[in-house]
Amino acid sequence: MEIRVQSRDIEKALRTLKKKLQLDGLFGELKKRRFYEKPSVKKKTKQLEAEKRRRKLLKRSRTGGSGPRPGRSSQSSAPSSNQVRT
């Protein structure tokens, strides 16, 4: 990984480095490895994360824009019961 410092702007280069490291997942890995985790606990954590990802994908696929927007009627041209004709 290479970060170039342009015109002595070290702060910008540090922000860029931090962003790249975060996107790479280094900070999360360091946090996980801070303390020893027993293999059984590691396995359980991995299963919980997989379940969380699966639920998230299911939730996204259900609300994938296939139906009408919330608060809107399915017939946009017909007036709803809340609207008053004049």
Residue pairs with C-beta under 8 A, 6 or more apart in sequence:
1 17
1 20
1 24
3 13
3 16
3 17
3 20
4 13
5 13
6 12
6 13
21 27
37 45
68 74
73 80
79 85
